[in-house]
């Protein structure tokens, strides 16, 4: 797995060299997102935008058969992610 999600804390400041922010840092490696030539994606974003992105990724994984649809739906419901 080549991805990660972090909410700001003192370790995020130390590890990523960023000041305090309200939201999340996410990272997705090129092998995970599958967009050739895009390279790694790193972004600091709001919780709403993060949920939107996670929904998009879950839908893509469901379509590819990489994840069980019912399991993905349960996970999405638990975290209020729209599929």
N, C-alpha and C positions, 0 to 999 in steps of 0.2 A: 504494500500500500504506500502510495506516494502522495499523501495529502494530510492536512492537519487544520484544526480550528482552535483558536485561542481567544479567550476573553482577556482584556487587559488586566494585568497585575504587575507587581514589581519585577517579576521574572520576564514578562514580555518586554518591559522597558529595557532590561538588561540584555536579553537575547536578541532583540530586533532593533535596538537603538531608537525607540520611538517614545515620545512623551505620552502622557495619559490620554486615552481616547475612550469614547463611549461607543462600544460596539465590539466587533470581532475582527480578528485577522484570520484570513483563510489562505491556504496554500494548496494548489493542485499541480502535481507534476504532469509533464506532457504525456507520459504513458497513460495516466489516469483519465485526462480530459479528452485525449484522442484528436486534438486539432493539430494536424501536422504543421510544423514550422512556427507554431505559436510560442513554444518554449513553456517554461513554468509560469503559472499564474499566481500572483500574490496580491492581495487587496485588503485594505482596511475598510470595513463596511458596517452598516447598521444591521440590527437583528432581522428586520423585515426583509431587507435585500438578501441576507444570508439564507433565510428560509425560502425565498424565491429561487435562488440558485440551487439549493439542495433539492427542491422540487423538480427542477429541470434535469438535474443529474439523475435523480431516482427514476424519472420517466424514461430517460435514455437507457438506463440499466434494465428496466422492466422490458422495454422494447427489444433489447438485445438478448433477453433471456438470462441475463447475468444475475438476476435476483428474483426471488419468488414474489409475485404480485401481491398476494395476501400479506406476506411478511412486510413488504415495503409499505403497504397501506397502513398496517398497524403502527409501524415506526413513524410514518408521516402524521398519523392522527395523534400519537403521543406527544409530538413536538409541534403540533399545529402547522404542519407543512402542507400546502395545497398541491395535489397531484393533478 
